[in-house]
Amino acid sequence: MTDLNQLRTELLAAVEGASGLDALEALRVSALGKKGRVTELMKGLGAMGAEERRAAGQAMNALRDAVAGAIDARKASLEGAALDAKLAAERIDVTLPPRPEAEGRIHPISQTIDEVVAIFGEMGFSIAEGPDIEDDFHNFTALNIPPEHPARQMHDTFYFPEKPDGGRLLLRTHTSPVQVRTMEGVKPPIRIIVPGRTFRSDSDMTHTPMFHQVEGLVIDEHSHMGHLKGCLIEFCRTYFEVPDVPVRFRASHFPFTEPSAEMDIGCSRAGGELKIGAGDDWLEILGCGMVHPRVLQNCGIDPDKYQGFAFGMGIERIAMLKYGIPDLRTFFDADLRWLRHYGFVPLETPSLVGGLSP
C-alpha cells in the first residue's frame, strides 16, 4: 500500500505551495475528489481483512482530515491576501477632494457680509444677532409701527397660526427687532450692526421672500445727524472702493426714526453700464435717521437723556451694485456655474488693511 506518511508530506507541501485559489481548488479535487488520490486509496479498504481495514481506515481518515484542514487554512490565507490586494488597489484617500481640479467658492452674500462687518468693525461696531421668528411687539409695536400700517398686513408678512391668547408669531420682516432686544437688555452707550435673514411676501426680479439685511444702531448722549452722515459716507466710500463717490441724503419717513432720510450715491449709466462714482445720476441704497424718542421709550431708555441713529440696507442690493449681478433671484438658485463666476476665493478674509475684495 502506498506509504501514507510520504503521501501526507507530498500533499501538504503542495497545499502550502499553491499560488492561488484556482490552483488550490485543482489540488483539492486531485486529492479529495471522487477520483482523488486519497479517495482511491479509501476505496481499497473493502478488500482488506477486518484488523487491517480498521488500522488503514484510521490512518486514511487522519490523512484526509489533515489535507482538508490544510486546504481550508490555505484558502483562508489566499482569500485574505486577495482582499488586501483589492482594498489596496481600490483605496480612496477621503482626506482629499474627489476632484482635485474642483475649487469651492465663497458666496457673494457671505463675502458682502464679511466686508460690511470689516468696515463697521473698524468704526467700533459690534455684531448683534436675534431670532428669525418674532412676536408682534418686537417686530412692529416697539418700533412705533401703528396697528393699521400696511407692513403688518398678511400680503407683506408671513404670520404663524394664531395662538390661544390671540397673539401671533411671525417671520421677522427686518432685523430691527434685534435692535429692540439689544436696547432692552444693554445699557447705553450702544453701537451695533445686525446682519441677518429677513422675510417678506414678495417675489420678482428685485425681491425674494427671504433676503438679507444689515442694520446699524448707535445710542448715546451726544450722537446727532452729522455723525450718522459721516458714518454712512465713510462706509459707502470704503465699501465701493471709490474715495470720492458722491453722496446725498433725501428726506423720507420711517415710523422708527425722526428725522428720516434715504441715502443716494452718485452713478453713471453711460452705454447702458452702471458705474458707481461721479456721474449724472443717483442711486438709492439705504434708509436711515435719528431713532424716534418713542422707540427709545418702548425699549426702556430715557429719551430725554439718550439719543442716537439707525440705518439699514439690503445685503443683496449692495452686492448686486458692487459686483454687477443683474438678477436678485440668482443668489438662491444654487447654480455652480453662477457661483464659479461671482464667487470668491476661500480664506481671503476681507479687511481694510489687506483689501475688501480680491
Residue pairs with C-beta under 8 A, 6 or more apart in sequence:
1 41
1 44
1 56
2 41
4 41
4 59
4 60
4 63
7 37
7 38
7 41
7 63
8 63
8 66
8 67
11 27
11 31
11 37
11 38
11 63
11 67
11 70
12 66
12 67
12 70
14 27
14 31
15 24
15 27
15 67
15 70
15 71
15 74
16 70
16 74
18 24
18 27
18 74
18 78
20 78
21 75
21 78
21 79
21 82
24 71
24 74
24 75
24 78
27 71
28 71
29 36
30 36
30 37
31 37
31 38
31 67
32 38
32 39
32 64
32 67
32 68
32 71
33 39
38 60
38 63
38 64
38 67
41 60
42 57
42 60
42 64
45 53
45 56
45 57
45 60
46 53
48 56
92 98
103 345
104 346
105 339
105 340
105 343
105 344
105 345
105 346
106 343
106 344
106 345
106 346
106 348
107 331
107 339
107 343
108 319
108 323
108 325
108 331
108 342
108 343
108 344
109 212
109 315
109 316
109 319
109 331
111 319
111 343
111 344
111 350
111 357
112 315
112 318
112 319
112 322
113 195
113 212
113 214
113 315
114 349
114 350
115 239
115 350
115 356
115 357
116 193
116 195
116 214
116 235
116 239
116 315
116 318
117 127
117 193
117 195
118 349
118 350
118 351
118 352
118 356
119 235
119 238
119 239
119 352
119 356
120 193
120 216
120 235
122 352
123 231
123 234
123 235
124 191
125 191
125 192
125 193
125 216
126 191
126 192
126 193
127 192
127 193
127 194
127 195
128 178
128 179
128 181
128 182
128 192
128 193
128 194
129 178
129 194
129 196
130 172
130 175
130 177
130 178
130 181
130 194
130 196
131 172
131 177
132 171
132 172
132 196
132 197
132 199
133 160
133 169
133 170
133 171
133 172
134 169
134 170
134 171
134 172
134 177
135 167
135 169
135 170
136 152
136 167
136 168
136 170
138 177
138 180
138 181
139 170
139 172
139 173
139 174
139 176
139 177
140 149
140 151
140 152
141 298
142 177
142 180
142 295
142 298
142 299
143 176
143 177
143 180
143 255
143 256
143 295
143 298
144 255
144 256
144 292
144 294
144 295
144 298
145 151
145 152
145 255
145 256
146 255
149 255
150 156
151 157
151 173
154 201
155 201
156 173
156 200
156 201
156 202
157 170
157 171
157 173
157 200
157 201
158 170
158 171
158 199
158 200
158 201
158 209
159 168
159 169
159 170
160 168
160 169
160 170
161 168
162 168
163 169
171 198
171 199
172 198
172 199
173 198
173 199
173 200
174 198
174 213
174 215
174 312
175 194
175 195
175 196
175 198
175 213
175 214
175 215
175 312
176 194
176 215
176 256
176 310
176 312
178 192
178 194
178 196
178 215
179 192
179 194
179 215
179 217
179 310
180 295
180 298
180 299
182 190
182 192
182 217
183 190
183 217
183 219
183 296
183 299
183 300
183 301
184 299
184 300
188 219
188 220
188 221
188 301
188 306
188 308
189 218
189 219
189 220
189 221
190 217
190 218
190 219
190 220
190 308
191 217
191 218
191 219
191 220
192 216
192 217
193 214
193 215
193 216
193 217
194 213
194 214
194 215
194 216
194 217
195 212
195 213
195 214
195 315
196 212
196 213
196 214
197 210
197 211
197 212
198 210
198 211
198 212
198 213
199 209
199 210
200 207
200 209
200 211
201 209
202 208
202 209
203 209
205 327
205 328
205 329
206 328
207 328
208 316
208 328
208 329
208 331
208 332
210 332
211 314
211 315
211 316
211 328
212 314
212 315
212 316
213 312
213 313
213 314
213 315
214 312
214 313
214 315
215 310
215 311
215 312
215 313
216 231
216 310
216 311
216 312
217 291
217 308
217 309
217 310
218 227
218 228
218 231
218 308
218 309
218 310
219 291
219 296
219 301
219 306
219 307
219 308
220 306
220 307
220 308
221 305
221 306
221 307
222 307
223 307
223 308
223 309
224 290
224 307
224 309
225 259
225 290
225 309
227 309
228 288
228 289
228 290
228 309
228 311
229 249
231 309
231 311
232 247
232 263
232 286
232 288
232 311
233 247
236 245
236 247
236 263
236 265
236 285
237 243
237 244
237 245
238 352
238 356
239 318
239 322
239 356
240 265
240 276
240 277
240 321
240 322
241 356
241 357
242 276
242 277
244 277
244 278
245 265
245 266
245 276
245 277
245 278
246 265
246 266
246 277
246 278
246 279
247 263
247 264
247 265
247 266
248 263
248 264
248 282
249 261
249 262
249 263
249 264
249 288
250 261
250 262
250 263
250 264
250 284
251 259
251 260
251 261
252 260
252 261
252 262
252 287
252 289
253 260
254 260
254 287
254 289
255 292
256 289
256 291
256 292
256 295
256 310
257 288
257 289
257 290
257 291
257 292
257 309
257 310
258 289
258 290
258 292
258 293
259 289
259 290
260 287
260 288
260 289
261 287
261 288
261 289
262 284
262 286
262 287
262 288
263 284
263 285
263 286
263 287
263 288
263 311
264 282
264 283
264 284
264 285
265 276
265 282
265 283
265 285
266 276
266 277
266 278
266 279
266 281
266 282
266 283
267 274
267 275
267 276
267 277
267 279
267 281
267 282
267 283
268 274
268 275
268 277
268 278
268 279
268 280
268 281
269 275
269 279
269 281
270 279
274 283
274 321
274 324
276 283
276 321
276 322
283 321
285 313
285 317
285 318
285 321
286 311
286 312
286 313
287 311
287 312
287 313
288 309
288 310
288 311
288 312
289 309
289 310
289 311
290 307
290 308
290 309
290 310
291 307
291 308
291 309
291 310
293 303
293 307
294 303
296 302
296 303
296 306
296 307
296 308
297 303
316 328
316 331
317 328
319 325
319 331
320 326
320 328
322 357
323 342
323 357
325 331
325 342
330 338
344 357
344 358
345 358
348 354
348 358
350 356
350 357
